[in-house]
Amino acid sequence: MPLNQKHILLIDDDDEFAELLTEYLASENIKVTSCLDGASGLARAFDDTFDLILLDVMMPVLNGFEVLKALGGNHKTPILMLTARGDDNDRILGLELGADDYLAKPFKHRELLARINAIFRRIAIVKSQNPVVANEATEQLVINQVRINQATREIYCQNTLLILTGTEYLVLAYMLEHHSKIISKAEISEQVLQRKLSPFDRTVDVHIGNVRRKLLAIDPIDKFKTVRGAGYVFLQGEQ
């Protein structure tokens, strides 16, 4: 591929849409590989060479939710769901199953490109976080029995490795770094998701809920506090 070109996997059964999107994104130095059904898309989704997966909900063979379930929520490639459904519950379900973000059809190509670039900025933040360090111990932060290793980009709870998506990792890392403070949903959206919070957008709530649930599966003491109308706090715990 050309230098710095991004590679996206599009899983969508609309052949015309795939062709138009491929042509549009090519002008933005983004290559698109298309799969027209969920089963073939799932097979390609396990290929870690993709920078992003665009996943439609309504598809033959396997729908988008079934693809997410098959991936098991432990994928490293970010997933942006594309859905024509207006039901907010479907969007929340996609996020709960491991999608990083969603965009409802119909949308303008520039709107999709903005979401794609926001995810690419998110990836760049992760890659810039000290991939190699001389002393790994100095790159660790421990708050309330949760330990983040910034050298390996791994987070542990009571020495058990948390299986997180890329966005969940960034959300928890941000909350750890700003522990004991109320962090608003708008701040999390702008600093972690790299986009402004939209009205009625529950993306941040679902990502926090996913992280919270994974922590509770290891330690039954809740480490998050929800401050109604204000945001979330990652609790420091007993000192």
C-alpha positions as CSV (number, residue, x, y, z in Angstrom):
1,M,0.0,0.0,0.0
2,P,1.1,3.6,-0.5
3,L,2.9,5.3,2.4
4,N,0.6,6.0,5.4
5,Q,-2.4,4.6,3.6
6,K,-5.1,3.3,5.9
7,H,-6.9,0.0,5.2
8,I,-10.6,-0.4,6.1
9,L,-12.7,-3.6,6.0
10,L,-16.3,-2.8,4.9
11,I,-18.9,-5.5,5.7
12,D,-22.1,-4.3,4.0
13,D,-24.4,-6.1,1.6
14,D,-25.1,-2.9,-0.5
15,D,-22.9,-3.4,-3.5
16,E,-23.6,0.1,-4.8
17,F,-22.8,1.8,-1.5
18,A,-19.6,-0.2,-1.2
19,E,-18.5,0.9,-4.7
20,L,-19.3,4.6,-4.0
21,L,-17.6,4.5,-0.6
22,T,-14.5,2.8,-2.0
23,E,-14.1,5.5,-4.6
24,Y,-14.7,8.4,-2.1
25,L,-12.3,7.1,0.5
26,A,-9.6,6.4,-2.1
27,S,-9.4,10.2,-2.5
28,E,-8.6,10.4,1.2
29,N,-5.8,7.8,1.0
30,I,-7.9,5.1,2.5
31,K,-8.1,1.6,0.9
32,V,-11.4,-0.3,1.3
33,T,-11.8,-4.1,1.2
34,S,-15.5,-5.0,0.8
35,C,-17.4,-8.1,1.9
36,L,-21.1,-8.4,1.0
37,D,-22.3,-10.7,3.8
38,G,-21.6,-11.2,7.4
39,A,-20.0,-14.6,7.1
40,S,-17.3,-13.6,4.7
41,G,-16.8,-10.4,6.6
42,L,-16.2,-12.2,9.8
43,A,-13.6,-14.4,8.2
44,R,-11.7,-11.3,7.0
45,A,-12.3,-9.5,10.4
46,F,-9.9,-11.8,12.1
47,D,-7.1,-10.3,9.9
48,D,-5.3,-7.8,12.1
49,T,-3.9,-5.9,9.1
50,F,-7.1,-3.7,9.0
51,D,-7.1,-0.3,10.6
52,L,-10.9,-0.2,11.0
53,I,-14.0,-2.3,10.3
54,L,-17.2,-0.6,9.0
55,L,-20.0,-3.1,10.0
56,D,-23.6,-2.9,8.7
57,V,-26.3,-4.3,10.9
58,M,-28.8,-5.8,8.4
59,M,-27.0,-8.4,6.2
60,P,-27.6,-11.9,4.9
61,V,-26.0,-15.1,6.4
62,L,-24.8,-13.3,9.6
63,N,-26.1,-9.9,10.7
64,G,-23.9,-7.3,12.3
65,F,-24.8,-8.3,15.8
66,E,-23.9,-11.9,15.1
67,V,-20.5,-10.8,13.7
68,L,-19.8,-8.9,16.9
69,K,-20.8,-11.9,19.0
70,A,-18.5,-14.1,17.0
71,L,-15.6,-11.7,17.5
72,G,-16.3,-12.0,21.3
73,G,-15.5,-8.4,22.3
74,N,-11.7,-9.1,22.4
75,H,-10.8,-7.7,19.0
76,K,-8.2,-5.0,18.7
77,T,-9.4,-3.5,15.4
78,P,-11.9,-0.7,16.1
79,I,-15.4,-1.3,14.7
80,L,-17.8,1.5,13.5
81,M,-21.3,0.1,13.1
82,L,-23.5,1.4,10.3
83,T,-27.2,1.0,10.8
84,A,-30.4,2.1,9.2
85,R,-32.4,1.3,12.3
86,G,-33.6,4.2,14.4
87,D,-34.1,2.2,17.6
88,D,-31.5,3.4,20.1
89,N,-31.6,0.0,21.8
90,D,-30.0,-1.5,18.7
91,R,-27.2,1.0,18.8
92,I,-26.6,0.3,22.5
93,L,-26.6,-3.4,21.8
94,G,-23.9,-3.0,19.2
95,L,-21.7,-1.0,21.7
96,E,-22.3,-3.6,24.4
97,L,-21.2,-6.3,22.0
98,G,-17.9,-4.6,21.3
99,A,-18.5,-1.9,18.7
100,D,-16.5,1.3,19.3
101,D,-18.9,3.7,17.8
102,Y,-22.0,3.8,15.5
103,L,-23.4,6.0,12.7
104,A,-27.0,5.8,11.6
105,K,-27.9,5.7,7.9
106,P,-28.5,7.7,5.9
107,F,-25.4,9.9,6.4
108,K,-23.2,12.1,4.4
109,H,-19.9,10.8,3.3
110,R,-18.2,13.7,5.1
111,E,-19.9,12.8,8.3
112,L,-18.6,9.2,8.0
113,L,-15.1,10.5,7.1
114,A,-15.2,12.6,10.3
115,R,-16.0,9.6,12.4
116,I,-13.4,7.5,10.7
117,N,-10.7,10.2,11.3
118,A,-11.8,10.5,14.9
119,I,-11.1,6.7,15.4
120,F,-7.8,7.0,13.6
121,R,-6.8,9.8,16.0
122,R,-7.8,7.6,18.9
123,I,-5.5,4.8,17.5
124,A,-2.6,7.3,17.1
125,I,-3.0,8.2,20.8
126,V,-2.6,4.6,21.8
127,K,0.4,4.1,19.6
128,S,2.1,7.2,20.9
129,Q,2.0,6.0,24.5
130,N,5.6,4.8,25.2
131,P,5.7,1.6,23.2
132,V,9.2,0.8,24.5
133,V,10.6,1.9,27.8
134,A,13.9,1.2,29.6
135,N,12.2,0.5,33.0
136,E,8.8,-1.0,32.8
137,A,8.1,-0.4,36.5
138,T,8.2,3.4,36.0
139,E,5.4,3.1,33.4
140,Q,2.8,1.6,35.7
141,L,-0.1,3.3,37.5
142,V,-2.0,1.5,40.3
143,I,-5.3,2.8,41.5
144,N,-7.8,0.9,43.6
145,Q,-6.3,-2.5,42.7
146,V,-6.4,-1.7,39.0
147,R,-3.0,-1.5,37.3
148,I,-2.2,0.0,33.9
149,N,1.0,-0.9,32.2
150,Q,1.6,1.9,29.7
151,A,4.6,0.0,28.2
152,T,2.5,-3.0,27.1
153,R,-0.8,-1.1,27.0
154,E,-2.4,-3.7,29.3
155,I,-4.7,-3.2,32.3
156,Y,-5.0,-5.6,35.2
157,C,-7.5,-5.9,38.0
158,Q,-6.1,-7.8,41.0
159,N,-3.4,-9.1,38.7
160,T,-6.0,-10.5,36.2
161,L,-5.6,-9.2,32.7
162,L,-8.7,-7.3,31.5
163,I,-9.9,-8.2,28.0
164,L,-10.8,-4.8,26.6
165,T,-11.5,-3.4,23.2
166,G,-9.2,-0.5,22.1
167,T,-11.8,2.1,23.1
168,E,-12.5,0.5,26.5
169,Y,-8.8,0.5,27.2
170,L,-8.6,4.3,26.4
171,V,-11.7,5.0,28.5
172,L,-10.4,3.2,31.5
173,A,-6.9,4.6,31.1
174,Y,-8.3,8.1,31.1
175,M,-10.4,7.5,34.2
176,L,-7.4,6.0,36.0
177,E,-5.2,9.0,35.1
178,H,-7.9,11.3,36.4
179,H,-9.0,9.2,39.4
180,S,-11.0,10.8,42.2
181,K,-12.3,13.6,40.0
182,I,-15.7,13.9,38.3
183,I,-15.2,13.5,34.6
184,S,-18.1,14.6,32.4
185,K,-19.4,12.6,29.5
186,A,-18.5,15.5,27.2
187,E,-14.9,15.4,28.4
188,I,-14.6,11.6,27.8
189,S,-16.2,12.0,24.4
190,E,-13.8,14.8,23.3
191,Q,-10.6,13.5,24.9
192,V,-11.1,9.7,24.3
193,L,-13.6,9.3,21.5
194,Q,-12.1,12.4,19.8
195,R,-15.5,13.9,18.9
196,K,-18.0,16.3,20.5
197,L,-20.8,14.7,22.5
198,S,-24.1,14.8,20.6
199,P,-27.5,15.2,22.3
200,F,-28.9,11.9,23.5
201,D,-25.7,10.1,22.6
202,R,-25.1,7.2,25.0
203,T,-21.8,5.9,23.6
204,V,-19.8,7.0,26.6
205,D,-22.4,5.5,29.0
206,V,-22.2,2.1,27.3
207,H,-18.4,2.1,27.2
208,I,-18.2,3.0,30.9
209,G,-20.8,0.2,31.6
210,N,-18.8,-2.3,29.6
211,V,-15.6,-1.5,31.6
212,R,-17.5,-1.5,34.9
213,R,-19.0,-4.9,34.2
214,K,-15.6,-6.4,33.3
215,L,-14.1,-5.0,36.5
216,L,-17.0,-6.3,38.6
217,A,-16.5,-9.8,37.1
218,I,-13.1,-9.8,38.9
219,D,-13.7,-7.6,41.9
220,P,-17.3,-7.3,43.3
221,I,-16.5,-3.8,44.7
222,D,-17.6,-1.2,42.2
223,K,-14.8,1.2,41.4
224,F,-16.9,3.7,39.5
225,K,-19.3,6.2,40.9
226,T,-22.0,7.7,38.7
227,V,-22.7,11.4,39.5
228,R,-26.1,12.1,38.1
229,G,-26.0,15.0,35.6
230,A,-22.3,15.5,36.1
231,G,-20.4,12.4,34.9
232,Y,-18.3,9.6,36.4
233,V,-15.6,9.1,39.1
234,F,-13.0,6.3,39.2
235,L,-12.7,5.8,43.0
236,Q,-9.3,5.8,44.6
237,G,-10.2,3.1,47.1
238,E,-8.8,2.5,50.5
239,Q,-5.3,3.9,51.2
